[in-house]
Amino acid sequence: MRDAAEIAKHLGRRIEPLARELLPAGQREGHEWRVGSVAGEKGRSLSVHLSGARAGVWADFAGEESGDALDLVAAVLYRGELTPAIGWARKWLGFDAAAAPDIQRRAPSLSVADAAPDVEEADRIRAALRIFLAGAPSLKNTAAAAYLMARGIDLAELGRQPRSLRFHPALHNRESGSPWPALVAAVTDDAGKHVATHRTWLALRDDRWGKAPLRDPKMSLGRVAGGSIRLWRGASGKPLAQAPQGETVVIAEGIETALSIVVSCPEYRVLSAVSLSNMARLALPPAVTGVILAADNDGDNRAAARALQQAVDRFAGEGRAVRIARSPIGSDFNDLLTSECSL
């Protein structure tokens, strides 16, 4: 029984005939096979490497999907499901005489001009979920864990890691056109539905893991507005929807700031709003009567001040006690944590 990695390797060795069979509407451009998307329509958004060390590696720049040759089979023929893709691949490679599972191709994407906004958003949310699920559930011994440790955040101190965080070893980045290791985080709405995935691309520089040297090393895919990254449940250990009466929630902007608060004050429930402007959009259950806004030190930034005040007004208007907390040094609580770690 050959495992998925071995099957992907065999498919990569025969990637050009595979690409032609899976995506016949495409065309060869140099060392790549180009087509519109995994649905197979004409275009250039999806590229498949046909030769060299990266033979079989592909990326759909429109759908923000990527992977190896076996992942391509899954994306094109089985809507991302790997198990039936393995069965089909074994049959195609001649490893198995059994019939391949029934194919379930995706419908071609609508053009930008014809697509309704809700259809486009739904596609982005599905793509975001696929990226998150493709990540490794454990950050242990990964570049993501090393990156957080370099920021003074040792998740081992907590005894467990937040389930909303995963590690993707090679996530495609549109800006660079290349895959990078990435810390990925689930953004959920007030009902707990996965609505976006936040991505932090990483790179090793001077023996230290940090953000990749990109113009935008952090990006979100999906619908972030009103959503949050639920990082820690606090003393109760209960889901947000079941928060005990009278609980206080800490809301920070970025993941690193929020995690710095988690490792320092694990008794609090902590959420990352992803951005300051999104803080005022978060919906909290009635049981949460206190809100601590962990604000960055933005100086005289008037736009930041307005966004923070909107959050204060929103939660105070709901009858909750609101406090603003700021780091006494640096720009945020991660600066405070790293300064303490260096003492």
HELIX and SHEET records of a PDB file:
HELIX    1   1 ALA A    4  ARG A   13  1                                  10    
HELIX    2   2 ILE A   15  LEU A   22  1                                   8    
HELIX    3   3 ALA A   69  LEU A   77  1                                   9    
HELIX    4   4 LEU A   82  LEU A   93  1                                  12    
HELIX    5   5 PRO A  117  ALA A  134  1                                  18    
HELIX    6   6 ALA A  143  ALA A  150  1                                   8    
HELIX    7   7 LEU A  155  LEU A  158  5                                   4    
HELIX    8   8 LEU A  240  GLN A  242  5                                   3    
HELIX    9   9 ILE A  255  SER A  264  1                                  10    
HELIX   10  10 LEU A  276  ARG A  281  5                                   6    
HELIX   11  11 ARG A  302  GLY A  317  1                                  16    
HELIX   12  12 PHE A  333  CYS A  341  1                                   9    
SHEET    1   A 5 GLN A  27  GLU A  29  0                                        
SHEET    2   A 5 GLU A  32  VAL A  35 -1                                        
SHEET    3   A 5 LEU A  46  HIS A  49 -1                                        
SHEET    4   A 5 TRP A  58  ASP A  60 -1                                        
SHEET    5   A 5 GLU A  65  GLY A  67 -1                                        
SHEET    1   B 4 LEU A 165  ASN A 173  0                                        
SHEET    2   B 4 SER A 178  THR A 188 -1                                        
SHEET    3   B 4 HIS A 194  ARG A 205 -1                                        
SHEET    4   B 4 ARG A 208  LYS A 211 -1                                        
SHEET    1   C 4 LEU A 165  ASN A 173  0                                        
SHEET    2   C 4 SER A 178  THR A 188 -1                                        
SHEET    3   C 4 HIS A 194  ARG A 205 -1                                        
SHEET    4   C 4 LYS A 218  GLY A 222 -1                                        
SHEET    1   D 5 ILE A 229  ARG A 233  0                                        
SHEET    2   D 5 ARG A 269  SER A 272 -1                                        
SHEET    3   D 5 GLU A 247  ALA A 252  1                                        
SHEET    4   D 5 VAL A 288  ALA A 295  1                                        
SHEET    5   D 5 ALA A 321  ARG A 326  1                                        
END                                                                             
